[in-house]
Amino acid sequence: MRKKNTILAAGIILVIPVLMLMQQFLMPRSTPKKPAHLIRKMDHKLLLATEDGRVYNRANATHIAYAAAVYAAQGKHNTAQKWFLLGAAEFRYPSVMLFYGDYHFYHKRYRAARHWYNLSRYYALHDRQMHFLRVIKERTDVLDALEKKQVKK
């Protein structure tokens, strides 16, 4: 009985490493490609724009516009609209309002575009940005002409 138990214990002790070695040899040999490092995959300009755009400052309106444009170009329209709303509705930058109106105009949402053009005109007058009013007037004239053309049809 003692001899039988000893042989059984020695067999079990030897079988465990043998099974582990067999598992290693029977595993598939194709290893996946190393993933690219996260730092190399990130867009550093977008990262800086999103960090600086969250700070309320007139100089940061360009960062908000850049972040919204990049996300819109990537097809992430929900994220782009959140950036537009941060700059236009929260911080009330007239330039971002105009850009958001252009975004709506491009997507053929003319009522929303007119709304943001009118708001940008109001805040540009409030901030005494007279040079900016000419640009807004050009955009609203194009919108008026387009609406007249649609009414004639």
N, C-alpha and C positions, 0 to 999 in steps of 0.2 A: 504494500500500500504506500509505503514511504517512497519507494523507488518510482512508482507510478505518478505520485503527486509531484515529485521533483522533475520528472520528464515533462509533465504537463505544464508546470510553471516555466521551465526553460523554453519550451515550445512557444508559449504565449509571449514571453519576453523577446524571443527572436522574430516572431511573426509581426509584431507591431512595427519595428523599423523596416522590415521587408515590405509591408503594405505601404508605408510612407514613401519608400523609394519607388515602388511601382506607381504610386500616384504621381510622383514628380516626372517619371519617364513617360507616362501616358497622357500628361497634360498637353494641350495644343501648344505648338512652338511659336505661332505668330503673336508677336507682342504689339500692342497698339502704339501709334506714333506719339511721341511726347507732346503734350499740349503746349501751345505757344504761351509764353509768359504773359501774364495779365497786363503788365506795364507796357509791353510792346504792342498789345492789341488795342489799348485805349487811345482815344483821340484827345491829346493833351490840350489842344485849343478849346475843344468842347468842355473839357473838365474845368479849365480855368474860367470859361464863360459862365458855366453853371454855378461855380462858386462865387464869382464876382457879381453875377446877376441877382443874387438873393439879397444883396445889400442895397438899401434905398439910397440912390445917388443918381443925379441926372446923367453923369458920365457912364453909368452902368446900363443905360438903355440900349447901347450897342451890343452889350453882352447878352441881354435878354433876346434881342432881335436875332442875333447869331444862333443862339441855342434853339429858338423856335424854328428858324429856317433849316437848321441841320436836321432836327427831328422831323420836320415836314418832308424834307427831301428823302429821308430814310423810310418814310411811310408810317411813322409813328405819330399820327395826327392827334390822338388824344393827349400825348405828352406835349406836342407843339401848341395845342390850344391852351394847355395849362400854363405854359410859359407866356403865351400871349396875354392871357388873363392876369397873370402876375404883373406884367409890365403895364397893361392898359387899364385894367379895372382896379388893381390894388395900388400900384405906384402912380398911376395916372400920368404916364409919359405920353405926350401928344405924338411923338414919332412912332412909338409902338402901337398906338391907337390907329394911326394911318396905315401902318404895316399890317395890322390885324384886319383893317377894312379891305386892304388889297388881297389878303388871304381869302376873305369871304367873297370878294369880287371874282377871284380866280375860280372858286368853287361854285360860282353862279348863285350865291345867296345875296341878292342885291339889297334886300331890306336891312340885313345885318350890316352889310358894307356901308350903306347910307348912315346907319346909326353910329358906327364907329368913326366915319368921316365927320359927322356933325359934332360928336364929342371931341374929336381932335381939334376941330375948328374952335370950339368953345374954350378948351384949355390952352390953345395957342394964343387966343385973344387975351385970356386971363394972365398968361405968362409974358405977354407983349412980344411974341415971336412973329413979327410981321413978315419976315422973309419966308416963313413956313406956311403962311396963309395962301400964298400963290400956288404952292404945290397942292394944297388941299383943294383949292378952287379948280385946278386942272382935273383932278380926279373926280370931283363931283360933276364937272361938265361932261366928262366921258360917261359917267353913270346916268346923267340926265338924257344924253343923246341915245344911249342904249335903251333906256326905258321908253323914250318916245318912239323909237324904232319898233319896240315890242308892241306898243299900243296900236300902231298903224297896221300891224299884221292881223 
